[in-house]
Amino acid sequence: MSKLKSLSGEDVVKIFSQFGFEIASQKGSHVKLKRVLSRGAKQTLTIPLHKELDKGTLRAIFRQASRYIPEEELRSCFYSNR
């Protein structure tokens, strides 16, 4: 079974930058990531820049991002095989 990795907000921002997301804005400790697809669709994710994200928060980010990125591509970034 896979186990959720322990990631910081910065780690998550780096993961999504690999998928073409860029920092659009920041308010307090939350950063907004955006990417625009070739057909003009805009995709947005909000990530808290905490030193360690709670497991529930990571799961929510994973679920939100899986609307835009295939789950198979995201899984190795968020889960470890034990």
Phi and psi in radians as a Rosetta constraint file:
Dihedral C 1 N 2 CA 2 C 2 CIRCULARHARMONIC -1.475 0.35
Dihedral N 2 CA 2 C 2 N 3 CIRCULARHARMONIC 2.570 0.35
Dihedral C 2 N 3 CA 3 C 3 CIRCULARHARMONIC -2.070 0.35
Dihedral N 3 CA 3 C 3 N 4 CIRCULARHARMONIC 2.404 0.35
Dihedral C 3 N 4 CA 4 C 4 CIRCULARHARMONIC -1.166 0.35
Dihedral N 4 CA 4 C 4 N 5 CIRCULARHARMONIC 2.287 0.35
Dihedral C 4 N 5 CA 5 C 5 CIRCULARHARMONIC -1.272 0.35
Dihedral N 5 CA 5 C 5 N 6 CIRCULARHARMONIC 2.793 0.35
Dihedral C 5 N 6 CA 6 C 6 CIRCULARHARMONIC -1.630 0.35
Dihedral N 6 CA 6 C 6 N 7 CIRCULARHARMONIC 1.962 0.35
Dihedral C 6 N 7 CA 7 C 7 CIRCULARHARMONIC -2.209 0.35
Dihedral N 7 CA 7 C 7 N 8 CIRCULARHARMONIC 2.621 0.35
Dihedral C 7 N 8 CA 8 C 8 CIRCULARHARMONIC -1.650 0.35
Dihedral N 8 CA 8 C 8 N 9 CIRCULARHARMONIC 2.956 0.35
Dihedral C 8 N 9 CA 9 C 9 CIRCULARHARMONIC -1.054 0.35
Dihedral N 9 CA 9 C 9 N 10 CIRCULARHARMONIC -0.693 0.35
Dihedral C 9 N 10 CA 10 C 10 CIRCULARHARMONIC -1.120 0.35
Dihedral N 10 CA 10 C 10 N 11 CIRCULARHARMONIC -0.672 0.35
Dihedral C 10 N 11 CA 11 C 11 CIRCULARHARMONIC -1.029 0.35
Dihedral N 11 CA 11 C 11 N 12 CIRCULARHARMONIC -0.770 0.35
Dihedral C 11 N 12 CA 12 C 12 CIRCULARHARMONIC -1.167 0.35
Dihedral N 12 CA 12 C 12 N 13 CIRCULARHARMONIC -0.685 0.35
Dihedral C 12 N 13 CA 13 C 13 CIRCULARHARMONIC -1.073 0.35
Dihedral N 13 CA 13 C 13 N 14 CIRCULARHARMONIC -0.735 0.35
Dihedral C 13 N 14 CA 14 C 14 CIRCULARHARMONIC -1.099 0.35
Dihedral N 14 CA 14 C 14 N 15 CIRCULARHARMONIC -0.707 0.35
Dihedral C 14 N 15 CA 15 C 15 CIRCULARHARMONIC -1.037 0.35
Dihedral N 15 CA 15 C 15 N 16 CIRCULARHARMONIC -0.861 0.35
Dihedral C 15 N 16 CA 16 C 16 CIRCULARHARMONIC -1.264 0.35
Dihedral N 16 CA 16 C 16 N 17 CIRCULARHARMONIC -0.402 0.35
Dihedral C 16 N 17 CA 17 C 17 CIRCULARHARMONIC -1.166 0.35
Dihedral N 17 CA 17 C 17 N 18 CIRCULARHARMONIC -0.478 0.35
Dihedral C 17 N 18 CA 18 C 18 CIRCULARHARMONIC -1.166 0.35
Dihedral N 18 CA 18 C 18 N 19 CIRCULARHARMONIC -0.414 0.35
Dihedral C 18 N 19 CA 19 C 19 CIRCULARHARMONIC -1.726 0.35
Dihedral N 19 CA 19 C 19 N 20 CIRCULARHARMONIC 0.195 0.35
Dihedral C 19 N 20 CA 20 C 20 CIRCULARHARMONIC 1.653 0.35
Dihedral N 20 CA 20 C 20 N 21 CIRCULARHARMONIC 0.109 0.35
Dihedral C 20 N 21 CA 21 C 21 CIRCULARHARMONIC -1.437 0.35
Dihedral N 21 CA 21 C 21 N 22 CIRCULARHARMONIC 2.524 0.35
Dihedral C 21 N 22 CA 22 C 22 CIRCULARHARMONIC -2.236 0.35
Dihedral N 22 CA 22 C 22 N 23 CIRCULARHARMONIC 2.673 0.35
Dihedral C 22 N 23 CA 23 C 23 CIRCULARHARMONIC -1.226 0.35
Dihedral N 23 CA 23 C 23 N 24 CIRCULARHARMONIC 2.139 0.35
Dihedral C 23 N 24 CA 24 C 24 CIRCULARHARMONIC -1.720 0.35
Dihedral N 24 CA 24 C 24 N 25 CIRCULARHARMONIC -0.668 0.35
Dihedral C 24 N 25 CA 25 C 25 CIRCULARHARMONIC -2.844 0.35
Dihedral N 25 CA 25 C 25 N 26 CIRCULARHARMONIC 2.925 0.35
Dihedral C 25 N 26 CA 26 C 26 CIRCULARHARMONIC -2.483 0.35
Dihedral N 26 CA 26 C 26 N 27 CIRCULARHARMONIC 2.381 0.35
Dihedral C 26 N 27 CA 27 C 27 CIRCULARHARMONIC -2.341 0.35
Dihedral N 27 CA 27 C 27 N 28 CIRCULARHARMONIC 1.958 0.35
Dihedral C 27 N 28 CA 28 C 28 CIRCULARHARMONIC 1.138 0.35
Dihedral N 28 CA 28 C 28 N 29 CIRCULARHARMONIC -2.237 0.35
Dihedral C 28 N 29 CA 29 C 29 CIRCULARHARMONIC -1.691 0.35
Dihedral N 29 CA 29 C 29 N 30 CIRCULARHARMONIC 0.204 0.35
Dihedral C 29 N 30 CA 30 C 30 CIRCULARHARMONIC -1.978 0.35
Dihedral N 30 CA 30 C 30 N 31 CIRCULARHARMONIC 2.362 0.35
Dihedral C 30 N 31 CA 31 C 31 CIRCULARHARMONIC -1.998 0.35
Dihedral N 31 CA 31 C 31 N 32 CIRCULARHARMONIC 2.484 0.35
Dihedral C 31 N 32 CA 32 C 32 CIRCULARHARMONIC -1.849 0.35
Dihedral N 32 CA 32 C 32 N 33 CIRCULARHARMONIC 2.153 0.35
Dihedral C 32 N 33 CA 33 C 33 CIRCULARHARMONIC -1.815 0.35
Dihedral N 33 CA 33 C 33 N 34 CIRCULARHARMONIC 2.443 0.35
Dihedral C 33 N 34 CA 34 C 34 CIRCULARHARMONIC -2.391 0.35
Dihedral N 34 CA 34 C 34 N 35 CIRCULARHARMONIC 2.666 0.35
Dihedral C 34 N 35 CA 35 C 35 CIRCULARHARMONIC -2.557 0.35
Dihedral N 35 CA 35 C 35 N 36 CIRCULARHARMONIC 2.583 0.35
Dihedral C 35 N 36 CA 36 C 36 CIRCULARHARMONIC -2.017 0.35
Dihedral N 36 CA 36 C 36 N 37 CIRCULARHARMONIC 2.165 0.35
Dihedral C 36 N 37 CA 37 C 37 CIRCULARHARMONIC -1.368 0.35
Dihedral N 37 CA 37 C 37 N 38 CIRCULARHARMONIC 2.871 0.35
Dihedral C 37 N 38 CA 38 C 38 CIRCULARHARMONIC -1.040 0.35
Dihedral N 38 CA 38 C 38 N 39 CIRCULARHARMONIC -0.515 0.35
Dihedral C 38 N 39 CA 39 C 39 CIRCULARHARMONIC -1.517 0.35
Dihedral N 39 CA 39 C 39 N 40 CIRCULARHARMONIC 0.105 0.35
Dihedral C 39 N 40 CA 40 C 40 CIRCULARHARMONIC 1.665 0.35
Dihedral N 40 CA 40 C 40 N 41 CIRCULARHARMONIC -0.056 0.35
Dihedral C 40 N 41 CA 41 C 41 CIRCULARHARMONIC -1.231 0.35
Dihedral N 41 CA 41 C 41 N 42 CIRCULARHARMONIC 2.358 0.35
Dihedral C 41 N 42 CA 42 C 42 CIRCULARHARMONIC -1.783 0.35
Dihedral N 42 CA 42 C 42 N 43 CIRCULARHARMONIC 2.374 0.35
Dihedral C 42 N 43 CA 43 C 43 CIRCULARHARMONIC -2.172 0.35
Dihedral N 43 CA 43 C 43 N 44 CIRCULARHARMONIC 2.326 0.35
Dihedral C 43 N 44 CA 44 C 44 CIRCULARHARMONIC -2.259 0.35
Dihedral N 44 CA 44 C 44 N 45 CIRCULARHARMONIC 2.425 0.35
Dihedral C 44 N 45 CA 45 C 45 CIRCULARHARMONIC -2.307 0.35
Dihedral N 45 CA 45 C 45 N 46 CIRCULARHARMONIC 2.491 0.35
Dihedral C 45 N 46 CA 46 C 46 CIRCULARHARMONIC -1.994 0.35
Dihedral N 46 CA 46 C 46 N 47 CIRCULARHARMONIC 2.228 0.35
Dihedral C 46 N 47 CA 47 C 47 CIRCULARHARMONIC -2.187 0.35
Dihedral N 47 CA 47 C 47 N 48 CIRCULARHARMONIC 2.229 0.35
Dihedral C 47 N 48 CA 48 C 48 CIRCULARHARMONIC -1.345 0.35
Dihedral N 48 CA 48 C 48 N 49 CIRCULARHARMONIC 2.349 0.35
Dihedral C 48 N 49 CA 49 C 49 CIRCULARHARMONIC -1.592 0.35
Dihedral N 49 CA 49 C 49 N 50 CIRCULARHARMONIC 1.026 0.35
Dihedral C 49 N 50 CA 50 C 50 CIRCULARHARMONIC -1.591 0.35
Dihedral N 50 CA 50 C 50 N 51 CIRCULARHARMONIC 2.757 0.35
Dihedral C 50 N 51 CA 51 C 51 CIRCULARHARMONIC -1.102 0.35
Dihedral N 51 CA 51 C 51 N 52 CIRCULARHARMONIC -0.664 0.35
Dihedral C 51 N 52 CA 52 C 52 CIRCULARHARMONIC -2.468 0.35
Dihedral N 52 CA 52 C 52 N 53 CIRCULARHARMONIC 2.184 0.35
Dihedral C 52 N 53 CA 53 C 53 CIRCULARHARMONIC -1.477 0.35
Dihedral N 53 CA 53 C 53 N 54 CIRCULARHARMONIC 2.453 0.35
Dihedral C 53 N 54 CA 54 C 54 CIRCULARHARMONIC -1.080 0.35
Dihedral N 54 CA 54 C 54 N 55 CIRCULARHARMONIC 2.672 0.35
Dihedral C 54 N 55 CA 55 C 55 CIRCULARHARMONIC -1.061 0.35
Dihedral N 55 CA 55 C 55 N 56 CIRCULARHARMONIC -0.701 0.35
Dihedral C 55 N 56 CA 56 C 56 CIRCULARHARMONIC -1.121 0.35
Dihedral N 56 CA 56 C 56 N 57 CIRCULARHARMONIC -0.658 0.35
Dihedral C 56 N 57 CA 57 C 57 CIRCULARHARMONIC -1.161 0.35
Dihedral N 57 CA 57 C 57 N 58 CIRCULARHARMONIC -0.742 0.35
Dihedral C 57 N 58 CA 58 C 58 CIRCULARHARMONIC -1.092 0.35
Dihedral N 58 CA 58 C 58 N 59 CIRCULARHARMONIC -0.738 0.35
Dihedral C 58 N 59 CA 59 C 59 CIRCULARHARMONIC -1.073 0.35
Dihedral N 59 CA 59 C 59 N 60 CIRCULARHARMONIC -0.730 0.35
Dihedral C 59 N 60 CA 60 C 60 CIRCULARHARMONIC -1.136 0.35
Dihedral N 60 CA 60 C 60 N 61 CIRCULARHARMONIC -0.730 0.35
Dihedral C 60 N 61 CA 61 C 61 CIRCULARHARMONIC -1.107 0.35
Dihedral N 61 CA 61 C 61 N 62 CIRCULARHARMONIC -0.754 0.35
Dihedral C 61 N 62 CA 62 C 62 CIRCULARHARMONIC -1.044 0.35
Dihedral N 62 CA 62 C 62 N 63 CIRCULARHARMONIC -0.808 0.35
Dihedral C 62 N 63 CA 63 C 63 CIRCULARHARMONIC -1.088 0.35
Dihedral N 63 CA 63 C 63 N 64 CIRCULARHARMONIC -0.783 0.35
Dihedral C 63 N 64 CA 64 C 64 CIRCULARHARMONIC -1.096 0.35
Dihedral N 64 CA 64 C 64 N 65 CIRCULARHARMONIC -0.778 0.35
Dihedral C 64 N 65 CA 65 C 65 CIRCULARHARMONIC -1.227 0.35
Dihedral N 65 CA 65 C 65 N 66 CIRCULARHARMONIC -0.473 0.35
Dihedral C 65 N 66 CA 66 C 66 CIRCULARHARMONIC -1.214 0.35
Dihedral N 66 CA 66 C 66 N 67 CIRCULARHARMONIC -0.167 0.35
Dihedral C 66 N 67 CA 67 C 67 CIRCULARHARMONIC -1.246 0.35
Dihedral N 67 CA 67 C 67 N 68 CIRCULARHARMONIC -0.463 0.35
Dihedral C 67 N 68 CA 68 C 68 CIRCULARHARMONIC -1.860 0.35
Dihedral N 68 CA 68 C 68 N 69 CIRCULARHARMONIC -0.562 0.35
Dihedral C 68 N 69 CA 69 C 69 CIRCULARHARMONIC -2.119 0.35
Dihedral N 69 CA 69 C 69 N 70 CIRCULARHARMONIC 2.351 0.35
Dihedral C 69 N 70 CA 70 C 70 CIRCULARHARMONIC -0.975 0.35
Dihedral N 70 CA 70 C 70 N 71 CIRCULARHARMONIC 2.383 0.35
Dihedral C 70 N 71 CA 71 C 71 CIRCULARHARMONIC -1.004 0.35
Dihedral N 71 CA 71 C 71 N 72 CIRCULARHARMONIC -0.605 0.35
Dihedral C 71 N 72 CA 72 C 72 CIRCULARHARMONIC -1.084 0.35
Dihedral N 72 CA 72 C 72 N 73 CIRCULARHARMONIC -0.609 0.35
Dihedral C 72 N 73 CA 73 C 73 CIRCULARHARMONIC -1.325 0.35
Dihedral N 73 CA 73 C 73 N 74 CIRCULARHARMONIC -0.561 0.35
Dihedral C 73 N 74 CA 74 C 74 CIRCULARHARMONIC -1.416 0.35
Dihedral N 74 CA 74 C 74 N 75 CIRCULARHARMONIC -0.574 0.35
Dihedral C 74 N 75 CA 75 C 75 CIRCULARHARMONIC -0.942 0.35
Dihedral N 75 CA 75 C 75 N 76 CIRCULARHARMONIC -0.778 0.35
Dihedral C 75 N 76 CA 76 C 76 CIRCULARHARMONIC -1.169 0.35
Dihedral N 76 CA 76 C 76 N 77 CIRCULARHARMONIC -0.402 0.35
Dihedral C 76 N 77 CA 77 C 77 CIRCULARHARMONIC -1.369 0.35
Dihedral N 77 CA 77 C 77 N 78 CIRCULARHARMONIC -0.536 0.35
Dihedral C 77 N 78 CA 78 C 78 CIRCULARHARMONIC -1.850 0.35
Dihedral N 78 CA 78 C 78 N 79 CIRCULARHARMONIC -0.412 0.35
Dihedral C 78 N 79 CA 79 C 79 CIRCULARHARMONIC -2.131 0.35
Dihedral N 79 CA 79 C 79 N 80 CIRCULARHARMONIC 2.527 0.35
Dihedral C 79 N 80 CA 80 C 80 CIRCULARHARMONIC -1.896 0.35
Dihedral N 80 CA 80 C 80 N 81 CIRCULARHARMONIC 2.551 0.35
Dihedral C 80 N 81 CA 81 C 81 CIRCULARHARMONIC -1.527 0.35
Dihedral N 81 CA 81 C 81 N 82 CIRCULARHARMONIC 2.127 0.35
